[in-house]
Amino acid sequence: MGFLYPRLLADQAKPLFHEYRDLTVTELAARVDVTHETAVYVATGGDRVTESRLKELREGVLDLARRAGFPDDSDRARNAEFDLKLAAFLHSEAGMVPAEAAARDVWAFLALVLMPDVAFWRYPQPPKDRVLGTDLTRHVFGRLWWRAQLVRSPEEQEPYHALRILGEAAFDQIYARRAALGGSPHLVRAVLRVWDELDLNGLNERETLRDFLKRLLRLAPFVLFDGIGERALDDELRAVAREAVDAQRATPSTAPTPAPSTPEKQIGEAKTSTVVEAAPQPGLAAEPVDRRFTSVEICAGAGGQALGLEAADFDPVVLIDSKSDACSTLIRNRPQWQTICIDLAEFQPDERPDVMNVDLLSGGLPRVKSVATLSRPEDAEERRVLRVAIDLAWRIGPRAVLFENVPELVEGQEFESDRYWIETTLAQIGLRCSWKVLNASDFGVPQNRRSGFLVAMREPWFGAFSWPEPSGSQAPSVGQVLGPSMASRGWSGAETWARNADRIAPALVGGSDRRGGADLGPTGSKKAWATLGVNGNSLGDEPPGADFSPEEMPKLTVEQAALIQSFPTQWTFVGGKTSRYRQIGHAMPPPLATAVGRSIAKALRS
């Protein structure tokens, strides 16, 4: 059992960070302490680290820093050597378990209370993620502990020798940029062993490593790396590494073509670069009435949007998602579709001529929060995906873009700067934007589900685009949709239940992948379901049987949730109950995607 460390919460850490940025190392040394009046400990098992041990930890770090030139001198070579030694020292001497090391507030305490002089010496005038722990892959101390955690081989004479195999930038490709791989110490150690054996003479090491990791990511959905023994895993990785090396040797050495100026600013900042020439447009002849269109679907999930767009005459060239269960769902239902399970940032359209200049780039992107409401570093992940999606539009040059997200992104004043950033960025490649909030219930879905949409198109098609009008017919009630399944196992109360469930459902809430289980959402959602006679505290495994009391409230099954989303009954979902429900809850109802898709197709045919 490891030690529990003091935690300096964000409200206290941020003011200290801004104050300390203007102090000298000598002044910071005078602020050093082993306690802070606002520091807290998490209420979990473990012993609180003692003040004497904190002092010993500081002295050990100071000794390494002095050898590297602290407090008055440093250079790149000595900094690199300091980092390597500090990584091994922190991991071996701090007595932390991974759960404690994952807490950013722990590292904020170490950088601002126990060792601010060392932290600000190592990174003078640092950005906040180097000190506050908002991104542990960049924290002055935290990133080193995690590097050591991932490479340590306790059975070897020098457990941390693998730290020297790759530099920080290269290691960052494995850990920070390839989270699907970097989360497995077993795999990371194998990558380093195999990489250390390679003959890279004459090759660009960075590009070769990048190619190697991309190939591993493509393999990841089909191979359980952590379930393979060390020798077999090394053999598997050697084969992949040889493919990467051979591919690099076969690639002509040519000067890289400068990339267009792509959006790199944080969302919320206006892009101020000059307008560039739009990508060449396809021919503007009228499209045949029966012509089907090509699309690239990102953040594809369980396929709700792609399924709806299929009915609107869009055939996906490729579908991309980062979650293996969702990818398996797509493959199970549409084996003819090409599905790639990969982090969106890793997708390289330059290597896929078939995706360039497709008719439509579409995706139901993860639900973003406004900059003002971000409270944890993981909450910024959704905004990262949005930036990558906009960048992808630049790179593939579609005739149209369709992104779905929260209504607030369309209507909220707090997202005004985001909308401006998106519009000005897409305008530079000739795409004009239109925003709209649509309710799925207006298109036959038995659910009060409002979604925010962005449609961007080139001219002249943009001028021909108009948003779909409501179908004009009332959506069926929950009772009408679920009544047959509620009665399927002989429940005597099914008919009465269906009669009372005479309204459409509240919006299904998929929930965060980072916490919680399979239920019907927060308290307000559960109360709304209760008025329809549904117990929303969890999901059921099957509809109520003959012995189920007519007075009790049934729970929805995963399959019934899919009916509420208007998935066809033959569409099957892969994974455990929580995973399957989240795929459904996060999906766009197919009829809504069909309605928007038909409006886009009509404009493209005009």
N, C-alpha and C positions, 0 to 999 in steps of 0.2 A: 504493500500500500504506500502510495507516494505522499509527499508533503502538500499541504494546502498553502497557497501563497496569498498575500494581501492583493486585493483588487482595487484599482483606482478607476472609479466609474467615469463615464464620458463627461458628465457635467462638471466634474472636478478636474479631469485631465486636460480638457481643451484650454481653459484659461492658463494653466501652468505651461502648456506647450507654447502658446503665443507669447507669454512673458519670457520664457527661457530662450527663445530664438534670438533675442537681442543681448544675451549675457555672454560673457567670456567663459572659457573653461574654468578659470580660477574662481570666478563668481559662482559658477554652477557647483564647483566642489564644496563651496560653503553651504550649499542648500541640501547636500546629501543627508539622508536619514534612513533609518530602518523601519520607521513607522510613518503614518500620515493620519491625521485626525479624521479624515473622511473614508479611509480605506475600509473595505469590508471583506469578509470571508464567505465562501459559498458553504451552505449547510449540507455538506455531503461527507461521506466517510473519509478518514485520514486525519493525520496530526498537523496542526498548524506549524509552519516552519518557525523556528526560534529566531530571536534577534541575533544570537551568536552565529547561527548558521548563515543568516543573511550577510553578516559582516565577513564571514569566511568566503562566501561566494563573491562578494565585492572585491576582496583582496586578491582572490585568484584572477578575476577579470582585469583588475588594475595591473597585476604583474605581467599579464600577456600584453596589455596595452602599452606599458612602458617599454617593452622590448620592441614594439612597433613604432616608437617615437612619441608616445603620449608624454606630456600634454602639448608640446610645442611643435612637433614635427610629424610628418607622415608622407607617404607616397603610395602610388598604386600598388607596387609590388609588396610593400610591407603591409598595406591594408589587406591584400588578398591572403597573405600568410596569417595575419591576425585573425581573419574570419575563419580560416580552416581550423586553427587551434582553438578558437573560441567556440566553434560549433561542437567539437569533441568535449571541451571542458564543460560547457553548459549542460550538455546531455548527460554526461557521466556524473556530474557533481550536484546538479540542482535537485535531483530526487523528485522530478515531476513525472506524472503519468500523462498519457496523451490527452485525456479529458481535461486536465488542468492546463496543459500547454495550448489547448485550443481556445482558451479564454483570452480575448484581446486585452481585457482589463488587467490581467496578470502582467502582461508585457508592458502595459502603460505604467504600472507601478514600478517595474524594474528600470524603465527608461527615464522616468520623471522623478522618482523618489530615491531609489537605491543607487542608480548609476547615471544620473543626467550628464555629468561631466564626460563620461566615456561615450555616451550616446551622441552628444552634440559635437564631440571631437571627431568621431568616426564619420558623421554626416553633418558638417556645418550648414546652418540654415536649411534644415531638412524639410521636405514635404511632410504633411501630417501622418501619412501612412508609415513612415519610417519610425515614428515615435509612439503614436496612439494605438497602433495595432489594428487599424481599420482594414488592413490587408496583411495578414500574417506572412504571406510570401515575400513581403518587402520590409517587415519590421527589422530594425537594427539587430535585435537579439532573437526574436521569435523565429525568423526565417532560418537562422542557423541551427536552432534546436531541432526544427522539423527536418532539415536536411540530414542532420546526424541520425535522427530517428529512422529515417527511411533507408539509410545506407548501412547502419550498424550491423556487423556480423559478429555476434558475441563469441562464436566458436574459433575465430581467428586470433592470431597473436596480436595483430593491430586491428582492433574492431572497426576503426573509423578510416582505414586507409583508402576506402573508395571515395571519400570526399575529394581526393586529389585527381580523380579520373576526369571529371568535367568541371569547367569553370562555372561561375554563378549564372551567366547568361544561358549557357547550354543546359544546366540543371533546371533553370526556370522553364525551359521548354517541356521538360518532363513533368515537373510538379505543378507550376502555376498555370501553364497554358494547356496542359493535357491532363486535366483532373481525373479523367477516366482511367489513366494509367498511374499517375502520381500518388493515388490514394492507397496503393498496395506496396508495402515495403518489400514483399517477396518478389514482386515483378520489377520494382526499381533496382534492387540488387542484381537481378539477372540481367537487366538492360546494361548496367554498368560493367558487369563481368564480360558480357559479350562485346560491348563497345571497346573495352580495353584490349581485346584480342585482334581487333580489325586492322588491316593494312589500309591506311587512308592516304598513303603517299600520292600526292598530286590531286587530291580531291578537296573540295570546299567542305570542311568538317561540319559547319553549321547547316548547310543545305543537305548533307548526307544524313545528319541526325534528324533533321526535319522530315526527310523522306522515310527514314526508318520508323519514326514514331507514327507517321500517318498510316503506314502499312500495319502497324500494331493496332491502331484504332479501328481499322477496317476489320481486323480479326477479332477484336474484343467481344462483339456480340455472340460469337460462336465458340469461344474458348474460355473456359473458366481457369484463368491463369493461376489463381491462388490454390486451385485443386491439383496442380501438376507438380511433381517432385522437381527438385533443383536440377538434376541432370537432364531430365526430359524437357524442362522448360528452357534450359540453356540451348539444347539442340533445336527446339522450335524457334527460338529467337535468332540463333545463328543463321538459320535458313532465311528468315525475314531480313536480317541484316545483309546477307549476301545479295538478296534481291535489290536492296537499296543501293549498295555499293556498285553492283553491275549497272543499275539504271543510271547512276551518276557518271560512271565511266563512259557509258554510251551516249550521254548528252553532250552535244557540241559545246565547246567553250566559247560563248559569245557574250558580248557586252549586253547587260540587261536593258530592256526597253523601259524608259521612264514611265512609271505608272501615272495615271491621271491624278490630279489633286483630289483626294478622297476625304470625306469628312472624318476628322480626328478629334474635334473638340467635344467636350462633354455636352450631352444633351442639355438644353437650356441656355446655351450660348449661341449667339448668332454667328453664322459663317460669313466671313468677310472677304474671302478670296474672290478673284475676278471670275466672271462667268466664262466657262470653257465651251468649246463647240460641242453641240450635242452629238451623240453617236449616230451613225448613218441610219436612216429610217428605212424599213422595208418598203417595197412598192406600195403605192396608194390606190391600186386598182380595187374596184369593189369586190368583196369576198363572196364566194358562192354561198347561197343560203344554207346548204347542207354541210358546209366546211366545218371540220372539227379543229380545235385550237390546241396548242402545246402550252404546258405550264411547268413551273418548278414550284413545288410545295415545300415550305420550310416550317419547322416546328409542327410537323404533321400530326403528332399525337396518334390517336386511334383512327384518324381518317375521316372525321365528320365533315370537315370542309372539303377535302379532296373528293369524298363520295358525292357531296352536293354539287361540286363543280363538274364532276363527271356527267351528271344529269343535265348540266348546262353546256355540254359539248367541249369540255376541257379534258385533255388526256395528259397526265403528268409524265414528263420525261424522267424525272427523278423526284423522290420524296425524301426528306431529311428530318431525322429526329435524334435526340441524344439518349433517349431512354429505351433500353433493350426490350422491355415488355411491349411498349407501344410499337416498336419496329416489328416485333413478332406478330402483333395483331394485324398490322398492314400486310405482312407477308402471308399470314394465314388466309386472309380474306381476298387479297388481290395479288396472287403470286406473279401475275404478269407485270405488275408495277415494279419498277426498280427502286428499292428502299435502301437507303444508306443510314446506318446507325453511327452517328458521329456528332461531336460538338460542332455547332454551326460555324464557328470561327475557323474550324479546320478544313471546311469544304473549299476546294480550289477550283472555281469555275474555269480558270484558264486551262485546266487539264481536261475539260469536258466540252468539246466544240458543240455538242448537241444541246447544251443549255444556253448558249449565247444567242441573244436576240429572240428568246421565246416570246410567245404572245403574252403570257401572264406570269408574274411572280406573286405567289400568294402565301399566306400563313396566318395562323391564329397565334399571335405572339404572347409570351408570358405576361401576366398582368402587371403593368408598371405602377409604381408609386411616384408621387411628385417628389422633387428634390427636398422640399421642406419637411416631408414626413419620413424620410429615410432615417432609421434609428439603428440599424445593424448593417455590417458590411455585406452580409449575404443578401440583404434586401436590394442591393444595387445590381444583382445579377440580371434581373429582368431588363434593366436599362442598358446593360452591356449587350444583351441579345438584340434590343431594338437598334442600337448603333450598328451592330454587325449586319442586321437586316437591311438597313438603309445603304450601308456600304455595298452589300451584295447587289442591290438594284443598280448601283453605279457600274458594277463590274460585268453584269450580264446584259444590261441594256434591254429590258423587256419593253413591249409596247404598252403594257398596263401593269399596275401593281395593286394588289388587294391585301390589306392588313386589317386584322380584327383585334380589338383590345377593349379596355374598360371604357364605359361611356364618358368618364371624366376626362380622358385624353382628348375627346372631341369637344366637350362642353365646358370643362372646368377652367376657371381663370388661372388656377395654379399651374396649368399645363400650357398657358399661352405661349411662353417662350419655346417650349418643345415643338408646338405646332409650327411656329415661325421657323425654327431651325430645320425641321423636316421639309417644309415647303420650299425654302430657299435652297436647300441642298439638292432636292430632286429637280428643281427648276433648272439647275445648271446642266442637266442632261436631257432637258426638253420635256419633263413630266410635270403636268399641272395637277393640282390636288383638289379633291372634294371630300368633305367630311360629313358623316351622318351617323345618327344613333337610330337603330332599328330594334323593334321588339319582335322576338321570334313568334309570339302569339299572333301577330298580324299575318303570319304566313303559315298558319295551320299547326303550329307546335303547341302542345298543351302545357305551356309554361310561360310565366311572366319573366322573360329573360331579355334584358336590354343589353345590346352590344354596341360598341363604338367602331366605326369603319372608316378607313382611309382608302379611297380609290384614286389612283394617279394614272394619267394617260397622256400620251403624246397627242399633238394635233395631227390630223383633223379629228381624230377619234374622240378626244376629250369633249369637243363641242357637240358631239352626238350622244354623249352619255347622259342618262338621267337615272336617278335612284328608283328602285322598284316601288310600286304602290302596294299597299296592303291588299291581300287577296279578296277582302270583302265578306268572307264567310267566317263564322265564329269558330274558334279553335275548339276541339273536343275537350270535355272535362276529364279530370283525373279518373273519375269513376268509369267513364266510357272507355278510356284507354286501358285501364288496369283491371276492370271488372272481370273479364274472362280469366285472367291469370290468377286473380284472387280466389276464384271459384274452382280452379283446376284441380285442387286436391280435396274437394268435398267440404269446404268450410261453409257452415250453415249461415253465417252472417254476411257472406259475400254480397248478396243482392242488396241488403239494407245498406251495407258499407258503400257500395257503388252509387246508390241513390243519393246518399248524403255527401259523397265526394263530388259535388256538382259544380266545381269551379276548376279553373286551370291551376297548375302547381306554381309555387314560388320557384325562383331560380335554383337549379341544382348547383351546389357549391362543391367543387372538386377539392378544395383545400390545398394547403402547402405541402409539397413533397418533403419539407424539412421537419414537419411535426404533425402530430395528430394521427388519428386513424380514420376508418370508414364510417362517417356519420353524415347527417344531412345539413351540417353547417353550424353556425353560431346559434346562440339562444333564440334570437328573433326568427331565424329560419325554422328552427325546430317547433316553435310555437305556431308558426304559419302552417306547417305540416300537420300539427296536432288538430287544427280546425278542420282538416280534411280526413281526420281519423287515422293518421299515420304516426307511428312512433319513430321519431327521427334521431333517437339517441345512438342507434347503430343500424347496420344493415342485416337483414335476415339471410339465411342460407337457402330458404325455399319458401314458397307461399304458404299461408296458414292451412293446416290440415283439418280433418273432420273433428278432431278433439280440441281445436282452438276455440276459446270462448267467444261468443258473439259480442260480449261486452268489452273484450280487449281490443287494443289498437295494433294492427299488424305492422310489421316492418317491411320496407321495400327490399326486394332482392336486387342484385346487380343488373339482372336482365330487365326488371321492371324500371329501374332508373334509365336504362337504355331506351325503353319505350317512351319515357317522358321526354327524352332528347330526340325522339323520332328517328332513331336508328332502325333500319330494317331488322326483322326478327332473325334473319339468317346471319347477321353480322356477329361474329364471335370475338370475344376479348381474351387476351392471354395474360396470365399472371395470377398472383394471389388476389383475394377479395379487395383489399385496400387499393392495390395497383389498378385492378380492373375498374373499380368505381372512380378512381381519380382520372383515368383515361376518359371515362364517360362524362364526368362532371366538368372537365376542362375543355371538352369538345364544342365545336360549333354545331348546332342542330343542322343536319343536312338540308332540310327544306329552305332554311334561311340562306345557306350558301348557294343553293340552286337559284333562288330569286335574284341575289346580287350578281351571280355568275351570268345569268341570262341577260341582265342589263348590260354587263360588260361585253358579252358576245354580240349583242345587238349593235352596240356602238362600233365594235371592230368590223362588223359586216357592212356598216353604212358606207 
